Structure formats: C-alpha cells, structure tokens
Amino acid sequence: MKRGFYNIMAAQFFSSLADNALLIASIALLIQLDGPAWMTPLLKFFFTVSYVALAPFVGPFADAWPKGKVMFITNTIKVIGCLMMLFYEFIAGSGMPAYLVALIAYGVVGFGAAGYAPAKYGIVTELLPPEKLVMANAWLEGLTVISAIVGFVVGGYLIKPSVSKALLSFDMPYIDTSIDTPAEAAIAVIVIFYIIAAIFNLFIPDTGARYEKQKTRPLELIAHFGYCFNTLWKDKLGQISLAVTTLFWGAGATLQFIVLRWSEQHLQMSLDKASVLQGVFAFGIAFGAVIAGQFIPLKKSLRVLPAGIAMGIMVMAMPLVHFMPTVYVLMIMVGTIAGFFLVPMNALLQHRGHVLLSAGNSIAVQNFNENLCILVMLAFYALLLSLDIHINTAIIIFGTFVSLSMGGVILWHRRNQRVYGNSEQLIGIEKGESLTHFDQRFH
C-alpha cells in the first residue's frame, strides 16, 4: 500500500472513534435530559438526514478539491457540532428544549460526516489500482470497525461515574467550562479525538486526480445527481452491490440501538456495560472483513450474497440467549457474517462507480441510498418503541426482514445472470473500457 493510504487510515481511525464514542455520550446526555425512549433512535436519524439531503452536493464538492482538504474541512464541522452539544445549555437559553438542542447538534456532526464520506472512500479509488480495492477496503473497514470497538468502549468508559468524577475534578484556570455532568465530560474528551483526526487530515497527500469543472447551480447539481443515481441503479452489477450495501447499513444502524435496548431489558445491563456489546459486534465485523480481504477477490465478490440471509437468521437467535459467554459468541458471529459480505460488496460498488461515474459522485449516490434506508428503518424502530412493542418481538421482525430482503436480492442477481450472462466477466474492467458489447448488455 502507498504511504498516503496509511495517513487516510489514521485520520479515519480517530474520526470514527470519536463518532462512535459520541453516540454513547449523546445517549447518556438524552437520558440526563429525561428524553423519552423513542427519541434515542432519533439521534441517528438527525445524524443521517444530512447524508440524504446533501447527497446531490457532497459528491461534486469532494471532486472539486483535493480530498485530504475536504476531509479536514468536514472534520472541523464535526468539531463544531460537538461543541454545540457540549454547550447545549447556553443555546437552550433562548427557549428551545435542551434535548432538541442535543439532537440538532448531533445533526451538525452528521452534516460534517456527510461531506467526509465521499472524500474518504473516493480517495482510495484515486490512490490504488482496482486489484487492490478489496484488500484496501478490508483494511479500511477493518480499521473503521476497530475504531468503532474502541469508540464504543471509550464512550462507555467515559460516562462511568468513577471516570467522569475524575474528569469533572479537572478545572482549567480562569475558565468556567460549565461542564458538570458525566455526559458533558465525555463529550469534552471526544472533541480532542476529532482534533487529532483533523491533524492527520493535513498530511493526506494530493493524489493529483482532477475532474472536469463541477457544476455549482443547485438545480444542475440535483439533475446531475439524478443522472448518477440512475446510472448506478441501471447497471446490473451496480444495482446488486448498491442494494446489498443499502440494506446492510440500514440494518446495521438499527441493530446498534436494538442491541443497546436488548442489553437493558433482556440482560439487565447499564448503558456503559451495554456499549461493550457494541464493541464485540464490531470486532466480529472486523474479523469478517479480514477473511473477505484474504479470500474473496473482486471478481468473486457476488458469491458472498447468501451470507446476508445467515445474518438475519443469527439475529433472530438473540432472544434465546442469556448466558453472557453465549451472548458474546453470538455477537461475534453476527458481526463476522456482516463483515464478510459487506467488504466485497463495498469494493464492487466502488469499482463500478469509478468505472461509470467519478469517485465522489458514486460515493454520494451510495451514501444517499444507504442513509435513506437508515432513516426509514430507524423511523420504523422508533415507531415500534412508541407502541411499546417488546424488544424480542422487534428483533424477530428485524431479522426476518433482513433475511427475506437478502433472499430477494439473490433472486434478482440470478435473474440478471440468466438474462445478461456471467457477471464475473465484467468485474475488473478498467475505467474507459466500459463500452464493450458485453458491458452495454450488462449496463
């Protein structure tokens, strides 16, 4: 791997660590503010809505500048959102409910993350050749998941009373920080992680990749995004990988909150201890990502689709386990299966988007679809909570949906194979070679 790739990984590690730690700290803040239970999933909803609303604009923005610079700017926006959450009392002084300020502040962090993602993934396709994309994605996703593990654990650790007491005892001379609760102390530490990520952003090299001048008029950008959206969904490889990654991220975001509530109600665990289960699940994803990176080449990526059905079935086993070692094993197994089929699909989608579009625009389309699915699934989960549906029933509904959806995608892919031929012949075609007779039939 090129040296610049390791700078990208370092920046991603600290930014992702902060994102995941902030989720735990934000949930603790909502509990502190006596927010209703159904409001907790809305944290992720507010975080994600920027991905959907800004989708037509973040791709061109990422392609208009060197991507390291884009990552620095958008990471700075995350810092601003974090500071808004830290000083929610000052903002809420205008009469706005404090829990709403917390949600909006978390949404600002999501605003930064929405612009960060196309640059983060887009620079990989600029920096590395296609044959290294699966391995690079395995490294990047594996590191992201490791940072998620660390982030969940750090977030849970920071809100522990013993730790927060030590943090709150530290006073900066001549400065009144107004930080006096465990959640606020945790958020203050998380700001430091975002700043470290921003420093690494400054050392990401300019790959030299340049695209045609980007459109600036909103209507033109929306029309161009519509073209990119249709291009990926009409492509017979793009549509399958896009459907799988869309489903995975929607399911994964919802599963985060399901695991936390299941830990509370089914296993009687506090939030700081339940965050460790999030880390265990993330460890499984990292393990599955490494296996996929070692044994699944890009041309064989579509062969992992049945793993998605297995993931849904494994999730439905959650209500049956109570013994903690068994719980940990189950979380690792679900995560391993998820990582095993996510990494090849992500690599295939990135390569297909790079062939048909540009790095930034293809990632923007991917983020739009994935995060629209997150919004829908989180809204549905929040509805189940508002109706007092038992968590075990919600888990069965969730697992059934994932398995049936993945089964539908497999049937869809098999139909494409019957009509258009063997997809493995097409995977790996370089940019600029996509107008062959076979590609015209498959796109």
N, C-alpha and C positions, 0 to 999 in steps of 0.2 A: 504494500500500500504506500501511496505517496505521503510525504511528511505532512502536507496540508490536511490530509484526512484525519490525522490524529488531533490536530487543533480543533477540527469540527467536532470530533468525539468528545474532547474535553469540555468545549462550550456546551454541547448538548447534555453532557452528564450533569453539570451544575444547574443548568436551566431546568431540566426535567426533575432533578432532585427537589428544587425549590417549588416547582409546580405541584408535585405530589405531597410534599410536606405542607404546603399552603392549603391544600384541600382538607387535610385533617385539622389544621389550625382554624380554618374557616368554619368547619362543622362545630368545633368547640366554641367558636365565637357566637354562632347562631344559638347554641344551647345556652350560652351565657345570657343572650338577649331574649331568652324564652320564646324563640320562634317555634311554630308548630312543626310536627314531624314531617308533614308533606312538603315543607319548604326546603328540607335538606337536599333532595334531588334537584331543586331549582338552582342551587349553586352551580352545578354543572351545566344546567340549562342556560343560565346567564353567561357562563364562560364560553359556551359553544355557539351561541347565537351569532357572534361576530364572524365565525367561520362561514356561516351561511350568508349573512348579509353582505360581507365584504368579498365573497368569492369572485365576482367579476373584476375586482380591482387589485387584489393582492398578487395575482399571477403576473400581470404587466408590471406592477411595482417591483416584484422580485427580479424580473428580467431587465428592468431599466437601469439597475445599479449592480455593482459587484456584490455578490450575495453575502460576503462577510460583513459588508457595511450595512446591508439590510438587516442582518441578524443583530447587529449592535443596536440599531435604531429601535427595532421592535422589542428587544430585551429591555431597553430603557423604559419603554411603555409599561412593561410588566412591573418594573420597579415603582413607577408612578401609581399604578393600581394597588400595589401592596401598601404603599404609604397612605393612600386613601382609606384602605381598610384599617390601618393602624390608628389613624386619627379620625375614626368614624364619629366620635362624639362631637368634635368641632363642626363637621359637616352637618350632622343631625341637629345642630343647634338652631338651624333655620326652620325647624318644624317637621322635617322629614323623619319617618320612623327609622330607628337605628338599624334594624335588621334589613331594611330596604337599602340603606347606605352600604351595608356589607355586601349585599347581592350585586349592587351596581359596581362597587369597587372590584369585586371578583370578575365582573364582566369586562372591566377595563384591562385586567390581566389577560382575559381571553382575547381581547382586541389585539394586544401585543402578540399573543401566541398565534393568532390567525395569520398575521403577517410574517411571523417567524418560520412557520412550517414550509411554505413553498421554497424559501431560500435554503433551509436546512436540507431538504431532500433534493431540491433541484441542483445544488452544487455537487452532489455525489455523481449525478449523471454527466456533469461537465468535467469532473476531475478524473473519472475512472472509465475504462472501456466496458462494453456490455458484458463480457465474460466474467468480470469481477463484481457485477452488481449483486448477485445473490450473496456472495461472501461479504461484500460491503454492507448489505442490508442486515445480514446475520450479526455482524459486528455492531452496527449502529442500533438495531433493535435490541440486541442482547445488552448493550451498554445502557440503552434507554430503560430497559426493564430493571437492570441492576440499580440504576439511579432511582427508579421507582421504588424498589425494595428499600433502599437506603432512605429515600424521601418519606415513605410511609412510617418506617421505624423512627426516623428523626422527628417527624411530626408528632407521633405518639409519645415519644420520649420528652419532647419539649413541653407538652401540655400536662405531663405528670406533676402533681403538686410539689414533690420534693425538688424536681428540677426547676420548675417555674419559681419556686421560693428563692432559689439561689440566683436566678436571673433577675428577679424583681429587687433583690437586695443590692444590685449594682446600680449606682447613680452616677450620671455624668455631671461633673462640677459645673455649676452656674446654668444648667439647662434643665428645665422642667419638661420631661418627656411625656408625662401623663399616662405612662404605661403602668398599670396596676392590676392586671389580671393575667392568668396563665396563657390565655389565647393571645393577648396582646404581646406578651413577652416572646411567645413563639414566633409571631409574625415579624417582630423586630429582628430576630435572628435570621429568618428566612430572607429578608431583604439583603443580607450580606451575601447569601448564596447567589442571588440574582446579579449582584455587583461583580462577583468573581466570574460568572458566566460572561458578563459584558467585557471583562478584561480579555478573556480568551477570544472573544469575537474579534477583537482588534488585531489578532495575529493570524486570522484566517487569510490565506493568500488569494489574490485575484487570479482566477483561472484563465483570464483572457477571453472567455466566451462572451460574445456580443450578439445581440439580436437586433432585428430591424426596429426602427424607432417605434416606441409604444404609443398607442392611442391615449389621449388624455380626456376626451369628452365622455361623460358618464354614459350617454346612450350608445355611443360607439363601443365602449368597453363592455356594456351589457350584451350588445349584439355579438361582439366577438366572443364573449364567454359562452353565449348560446351556441355559436358555431363549434367551439371546442368541446362543449358538453355533448352535442350531437355526434361529433366525430368519434369520441371515445365510446359512447354507448352503441353506435352503429358498428364499430369494429368488433368482429366476432371473438377476438381474444381480449380486447379491452373491456367488453361488456361483462365477461365472466369474472375476470380479476376484479373489476370495479364492483360487481355485485357482492363478491365474497368479502372484500375489504370493508365495504359499506356495512354489511351485516355484522362483521366482526367488531368494528369499533362501536356500533350502536349497542351490541350485546355486551361488549367489554365495559363500556361506561356505566351501563345499567347494573352490571354484575358487581361493580365496585360498591354501590350503595346497597345492593341486596346482601352482599357478604357482611357489611357493617351492621345492618339491621338483624340479619340472621344470627350473627355473633351475639348481639344483645339479647334477643328474645329466645333463641334456641339453645345457646351455650352460656348465657348469663355472663357475658364478658363486657368490661367497660370499654370506652372508646379508645383509650391508649393501648389496651391489650388487643382489641379487635384490629387495630391498624397493623399489627404484626401478621395477621392472616392475609392482609392485602399484600404484604411483602412476600409471604410464602407463595401465594398465587403468582406474583410477578417473577419469583425465582423459577417457577415451572415454565413460564413463557420464555425466559432467557435460556433455559436448558433445551426447550424445543427449538428455539431459534438456532442454537449452535448445531443441533442434529441436522436441521434442514440445510444450514450453510455447508455442512460437510458432505451430505449425501444426496441432496436434491439439486441437480444442475438446472439452469434456466429452462432448457428445452423439456425437462420432465416436470416442470412446476405444477401443471394441471393435474398430475396424478395424486396430489395430496388432498383433493376435494373431499373424499369420504371422511377425513378426519374431523370436518365440521359437524357431521352428524354425530360422531362419537362424543364431541364436546358437549352437545346438548343433552345427550343421554347421561353423561357423567355428572352434569349439573343437577339433574333430577334426582341423583342419589344423595344430595346434601341433607334433606330432611331425615335420612335414615341413620346418620352418624352422630354420635355423642362423645365417644372416647377421643380425647384430644390427639393422640398419635394418628388415629384413623382420619381425623379431620385434616391434619397436616398433609398426610399422604394423598387424600382426595384433592386438596387444593393444588398440590404439585402436579398431579395427573391432569387435572383440567387445564392448568396453565401450560403444561408441556404440549398437550394436543393443540392448544390455541397457537402457541409459538411456532409449532411445526408446520401448520398450514398457512399462517399469516405471512411469514417471511418470503416464501416463494411467490405468493400472490402479489405481495407488495413489489417485489423485484420485477415480476412480469408486467405489472401495471406501469411502473416507472419506465421500463424499456419501451413499452408500446406507446406511452405518451410521448417519450423522447423521439421516437420514430415519426409519429403522426403530427405532433404539435411542437411545443418547446417545453423545457424543464419546468419553468414557473407556471405556465398555463395548465399543463397536465396535472401538476400537484394541486393547483387551485380547484380544478374540477373534482379531483379525488377528495379533497377536504370538504367541498360543498356537499357531495353525496354522503360521505361518512358522517358529517356533523348534522346534516338534516335527519339522518337516521337516529343519531343520538338524541336530538331534540324530541322526535316522535316517541322513541322508546322511554325516555325519561319522563315525558309528559304522561304517558300511559302508566308508568310505575307510580308517579305521584298521584294519579287518579286512584290506583289500587289502594295506596296508603290512606287517601282521604275517605275511602269507602270501608276502611278497617278490614281489608282482606288479610287473612293470616299470611305471614311471611312464607310458610311452607307451601301454601297454595300458589302464591306468587311465583315461587321457584319452579313449580311444576309447569305453570303457564309459560314461563320464560324458557325453560329447557325444551318444551315441546315446540315452541315457535322456532327456536334455533335449529333443531333437527329437521323439522319439516321444510324450513326455508332452504337449508343446505341441500336437502334432497331435491327440491325444485331446481336449484342451480345446477346440480349434477345432470338432471334430465335435460335441462336447457343446453348444457355443453354437449351432451351426447347427440342431441338433435343437430347442433351445428356441425358436429363431426360427420354425421350421415349426409348432410346436405352439401357441405363445403370441403370435406376432406380432412386429412390428418393435420391438426393444428401444429404439431411439433415441427413440421417442415417450415413453418413461417417464423417461429420464435427464433430470434437471433439475427434477423435481417437488419442490416445497418441502416442508419438514417440516410435517406436519399435513394434507397433501393426498394422502397415500399410500393412501387408502381408496377411490379411484375404481374403476370397474368394471375398467378395464384393469390397474390395479395389483393388484387382487385376483386377476386371472388370472395375472399375472406373478410374484406373490409366493407 
